[in-house]
Amino acid sequence: MNEIPVKTVRAGDLTLAYRELGSGPPVLLLHGWPTSSHLWRNIMPPLATHNRVIALDLPGFGASDKPRDASYSFRYQAKALTDFLHALDVSTVSIVGHDLGGPIGLYWASQNPERIHRIAMLNTLIYPEFSWAVIAFGVSLRIPGLRSWLTSSSGLRFLMRAGVVHKDRMDDAVLDAICAPFQSPEARQALHQTFMGLHPGGFRTIADWLPAVTVPVRVIYGENDRVLPDIAQTVARLKKDIPHAEVTPLPQCGHFLQEDEPERVGEMLAAFFAATDS
């Protein structure tokens, strides 16, 4: 396991945690629910060969602040990204988004298109027409008993194991790192809010913007995704909106492809971000 030290920086009203490796054109890695920058530990080294790689703990996750009274809306998360990049003196950036990190990154890009160099998407949400699985998960988070279990260590461990094909790679060390930030009731409440705060209007903004995207786009996704079972349809729709997007499905990967096949995912992303624009 690659251990990359966690740093913190004051960004606006928040203290945000992140991992950083390498130098060169910056690439921002955005995780989803319920992970953190730890998810990218095996992806960062190959990317860092040619890039300054920055993996952020989004507000409400990892070692970043988890204010209970925050909205965790698209605008809230976008402001956090803007403040974070300003604190790190990053002007233009490439983005990799996974799970909820995908729409958060795309929304920020839609509001700051002049600052985006390249975009990569892994198994993620993009459009406001949610699958039955996403709707069911949202409903579950509204039921107190289910919410308590889903945000508990046992619930998080269940979700992470369900999200991979290679179960042996989801060992105790990985699962402990996922669960560690959410030991207090306040942290689990914030985790709940991070999902519920992203309203359909933000997804509509993303969908309206996508056909205007001209920067290089790379999509890599695990086909055996039990968390987002409609991922193939999502990617097919994205390909229609952005015809120049390069797409690679990985048949032996689930939702957390960074855990299933980190070497292959890392190599493909490294090649994409090391490429020069024609």
C-alpha positions in Angstrom: 0.0 0.0 0.0 1.3 3.4 -0.9 1.3 5.8 2.0 1.2 9.4 1.0 1.2 12.0 3.8 -1.9 14.0 4.5 -1.6 17.8 4.5 -4.0 20.4 5.5 -4.7 24.0 4.2 -7.1 26.7 5.2 -9.5 27.3 2.3 -12.1 30.0 3.0 -13.9 29.0 6.2 -12.8 25.4 6.0 -9.7 23.4 6.8 -9.3 20.9 4.0 -7.1 17.8 3.9 -5.3 16.5 0.8 -2.5 14.4 -0.5 0.0 15.7 -3.0 2.7 14.1 -5.2 4.8 15.0 -8.2 5.3 18.2 -10.2 4.1 19.6 -13.5 0.6 20.4 -14.8 -1.8 20.0 -11.8 -4.4 17.2 -11.8 -7.1 17.3 -9.1 -8.5 13.9 -7.9 -12.0 14.0 -6.5 -13.4 11.0 -4.6 -17.0 10.1 -3.8 -19.2 8.6 -1.1 -18.0 7.4 1.4 -14.3 7.6 0.5 -11.5 10.2 0.7 -8.1 11.0 -0.9 -7.0 7.6 0.5 -8.9 6.0 -2.5 -6.3 7.4 -4.9 -3.2 6.2 -3.0 -2.2 3.6 -5.7 -3.3 5.9 -8.6 -1.2 8.9 -7.6 2.4 7.5 -8.2 2.0 6.8 -11.9 0.3 10.1 -12.5 3.0 12.0 -10.6 5.6 11.0 -13.2 4.5 13.9 -15.3 2.0 15.8 -13.2 1.4 17.6 -9.9 -1.2 15.3 -8.5 -3.5 16.6 -5.7 -6.1 14.3 -4.1 -8.6 16.3 -2.0 -10.7 15.2 1.0 -13.9 16.9 0.0 -15.7 18.8 2.8 -17.5 16.2 5.0 -15.0 13.4 4.2 -11.6 12.1 5.3 -9.6 14.5 7.5 -11.4 17.6 6.1 -13.8 19.7 8.2 -17.3 18.2 8.5 -19.6 21.0 9.6 -23.0 19.7 10.5 -24.8 22.9 9.5 -23.4 23.0 6.0 -25.6 22.6 3.0 -23.1 20.4 1.0 -24.9 21.7 -2.1 -23.2 22.0 -5.5 -22.5 25.7 -4.9 -21.1 24.9 -1.4 -18.8 22.2 -2.8 -17.8 24.4 -5.8 -16.8 27.3 -3.5 -14.7 24.9 -1.5 -12.9 23.8 -4.6 -12.3 27.4 -5.7 -11.0 28.3 -2.2 -8.8 25.1 -2.1 -7.2 25.7 -5.5 -6.6 29.4 -4.6 -4.9 28.3 -1.4 -2.6 26.0 -3.4 -2.0 28.7 -6.0 -3.5 26.5 -8.8 -5.0 28.5 -11.7 -5.8 26.0 -14.4 -6.3 22.3 -13.6 -7.3 18.9 -14.9 -9.9 16.9 -13.0 -10.6 13.3 -12.3 -14.0 12.6 -10.7 -15.3 9.3 -9.2 -18.8 8.7 -7.7 -20.0 12.0 -6.2 -16.7 13.6 -7.0 -17.7 13.4 -10.7 -20.7 15.7 -10.6 -19.0 18.0 -8.0 -16.0 18.3 -10.4 -18.2 18.7 -13.5 -20.3 21.4 -11.8 -17.2 23.3 -10.9 -15.9 23.0 -14.4 -19.2 24.2 -15.8 -18.8 27.4 -13.8 -15.1 27.7 -14.5 -14.6 26.4 -18.1 -11.6 28.6 -18.8 -9.7 26.9 -15.9 -10.1 23.3 -17.1 -7.4 21.6 -19.1 -8.6 18.0 -19.3 -11.4 15.9 -17.7 -11.4 12.2 -16.7 -14.5 10.4 -15.3 -14.6 7.1 -13.6 -17.7 5.3 -12.3 -19.8 8.4 -11.5 -23.2 10.1 -11.5 -23.7 12.8 -14.2 -27.3 13.2 -15.2 -30.4 14.2 -13.2 -32.3 11.1 -14.2 -31.2 8.8 -11.4 -31.2 5.1 -11.5 -33.4 3.0 -9.2 -30.3 2.2 -7.1 -29.5 5.9 -6.5 -33.1 6.6 -5.7 -33.3 3.7 -3.3 -30.1 4.8 -1.6 -31.5 8.3 -1.1 -34.7 7.0 0.3 -32.8 4.8 2.7 -30.8 7.8 4.0 -34.1 9.4 4.9 -35.1 6.5 7.2 -33.4 7.0 10.6 -32.7 3.4 11.3 -31.3 2.7 7.8 -29.4 5.9 7.8 -27.7 5.0 11.1 -26.6 1.6 9.7 -25.5 2.9 6.3 -23.2 5.5 7.8 -21.9 3.2 10.5 -18.7 1.2 10.2 -20.6 -2.0 9.4 -22.7 -0.3 6.7 -19.7 1.4 5.1 -17.8 -1.9 5.1 -20.7 -3.6 3.4 -20.9 -0.9 0.7 -17.2 -1.0 0.0 -17.1 -4.8 -0.3 -20.2 -4.7 -2.6 -18.4 -2.1 -4.8 -15.5 -4.3 -5.9 -15.1 -7.5 -7.9 -11.8 -8.6 -6.2 -13.0 -9.0 -2.7 -9.6 -9.9 -1.4 -8.3 -6.4 -2.1 -10.8 -4.9 0.3 -8.9 -6.0 3.3 -9.1 -4.7 6.9 -6.5 -2.0 6.4 -8.5 -0.5 3.5 -11.8 -0.7 5.3 -10.4 0.7 8.5 -9.1 3.8 6.5 -12.6 4.3 5.0 -14.4 4.0 8.3 -11.9 6.0 10.5 -13.2 9.5 9.7 -16.8 8.6 10.6 -16.6 7.4 14.2 -18.6 10.3 15.8 -22.3 11.0 15.4 -21.5 14.5 14.1 -19.2 13.0 11.3 -21.9 10.5 10.3 -24.5 13.3 10.1 -22.2 15.2 7.8 -21.7 12.1 5.7 -25.4 11.8 5.3 -25.7 15.5 4.3 -23.0 15.2 1.6 -25.2 12.9 -0.4 -28.5 14.6 0.3 -27.1 18.1 -0.4 -26.6 17.5 -4.1 -29.9 18.5 -5.7 -31.1 17.6 -9.2 -30.8 21.3 -10.3 -27.0 21.0 -10.2 -27.1 17.8 -12.4 -29.3 19.7 -14.9 -26.7 22.4 -15.0 -24.1 19.8 -15.8 -26.2 18.1 -18.5 -26.9 21.4 -20.2 -23.2 22.2 -20.3 -21.7 18.9 -21.5 -22.3 19.4 -25.2 -20.2 22.6 -25.0 -17.1 20.7 -23.7 -14.2 20.9 -26.0 -11.3 19.9 -23.8 -10.0 16.3 -24.0 -12.2 13.9 -22.0 -11.3 10.3 -20.8 -13.8 7.9 -19.3 -12.8 4.7 -17.6 -15.4 2.6 -15.9 -15.9 -0.8 -14.2 -18.6 -2.7 -15.9 -19.6 -4.8 -12.8 -20.9 -1.8 -10.8 -23.4 -2.8 -8.2 -23.5 0.7 -6.8 -24.3 2.4 -10.1 -25.8 -0.4 -12.2 -26.7 1.9 -15.0 -23.1 3.1 -15.5 -23.0 1.8 -19.1 -26.1 3.8 -20.1 -24.6 6.9 -18.4 -21.4 6.6 -20.3 -23.3 6.0 -23.6 -25.3 9.2 -23.0 -22.1 11.0 -22.2 -20.5 9.8 -25.4 -23.4 11.3 -27.4 -23.0 14.6 -25.5 -19.2 14.6 -25.9 -18.4 12.6 -29.1 -14.6 13.1 -28.7 -14.6 11.5 -25.3 -12.3 8.4 -25.2 -14.1 5.5 -23.3 -12.7 2.3 -21.9 -14.8 -0.3 -20.0 -13.1 -2.6 -17.6 -15.0 -5.9 -17.4 -13.3 -7.2 -14.2 -13.9 -4.0 -12.2 -16.7 -2.9 -10.0 -17.6 0.6 -8.7 -14.3 1.2 -6.9 -12.1 0.4 -9.8 -9.2 2.2 -8.0 -9.3 -0.9 -5.6 -10.0 -3.5 -8.2 -7.3 -2.6 -10.8 -5.3 0.3 -9.6 -2.2 -0.4 -11.8 -4.2 -0.4 -15.0 -6.3 2.6 -14.1 -3.3 4.5 -13.0 -1.4 3.7 -16.2 -4.3 4.8 -18.4 -4.9 8.1 -16.5 -1.1 8.8 -16.5 -1.0 8.4 -20.3 -4.0 10.6 -20.7 -2.7 13.5 -18.6 0.9 13.2 -20.0 -0.4 13.6 -23.6 0.2 16.9 -25.3 -2.7 18.6 -26.9 -2.6 18.7 -30.7 
